[in-house]
Amino acid sequence: MTSAFPPVPETEFVVYGTITAHPEKADEAAKIIRKVSDVAATEEGILYYCITRDAEVRHKFHVFERYAGRKAFEDHGKQEGLQELLGSGVVAEFAPVILKL
């Protein structure tokens, strides 16, 4: 998997970008993303969390997230489902952008 993660601010920020799964593993990625999203909905400091599957390129997912700060982001990064998504070989590329608010 390729990913160049930008610096994470201490205060409120948003993340947007794309997750590209290996085409033959797109459905598996979608299942894991659903699990990650369900847990993210309960995590403290996550203000908005949405990952959508592209309607035309079915192995591409669009990421939209908003965090209260670095701690919430780091805690989210420890989530079991997210570790599975990024470490299982289903993701070919993660291209995030971070914007401080």
N, C-alpha and C positions, 0 to 999 in steps of 0.2 A: 504494500500500500504506500502511496505517496501522499505526503501532507506537509505543508509548511505553515506551522501555526504561528500567527502573529502574537505580539506581546499582549498580555491580559491586564486591563486596568484594575485598580483597586476599587473604584466606584462603579456606578451603574453603566452598563454597556449592552450592545446588541451583537449578535453573531448571525451572519447570513452566509450562504454559500451552497455548495453542492456536494453530495455524496454520490459517487459513481460506483456501483457494484459491478462485479464481473457479470456479464450478461447471463450466463448459465446459473448464477446464484442470486438473481434479482428477487425472486419470490422468497427465498430464505432471508435475504436482507430485509425485505418488507415485514416479515414476521418479527424479526428481532427489533426493528424500528418501532413497531407497534408496542412491544413490551417496554422499550426504553421510554416512549412517550407516555405510557400509562403511569410509570413510576415518576417521571419528571413532573407530572401534574400534582404530585403530592410533596415534592421536594421544596424545602424552605429556600427562599431567595430566588427561585425561578419565577419571573414575572410573566413570561410568555414563552410557549414552547410549541412549535409546529414543524413537522417534517412531512412534506407531501411528495407523492410519487408523480413523476412527470407523465403526462397523458400520452405523449408520443414516444419518448425514449424511456421505455419501461424499466431500465436498469439505472436511471438517474433519479435522485431524490433532492428536493430543495429544502434547505434548512433555514428556519427563522426562529431565533431564540433571543430572550431578553433576561438579563441577570441583574440582581441588586448589587453585585460586586464580585470580586475575585473569589471569595470564600465559597459562595454558592456555586460558582463555576467549577472550582476544584472539587467540591463535594460531589457534584453531578458527575464529574470525570471518574469517580471511584465506583459509580453504579455498576453492578454486575452485568446488566444487559448491555451497557455501553462498552464495557471491556470485551464482552462477547462479540459485539458488532465490529469493533476495531481490531480485535485479535484473532478472529476466526477465519480470516482469509476471504470473506465474502466481499469486502470493500477493496476496490482497485485504487480509488483516489478520493481524498477528502480535501476540498478546497474552501477553507473558511476565510471570512473577512470579519474583523472586529472593529466596531465603531464605538468610541466612548461618547456618552451622552452628557 
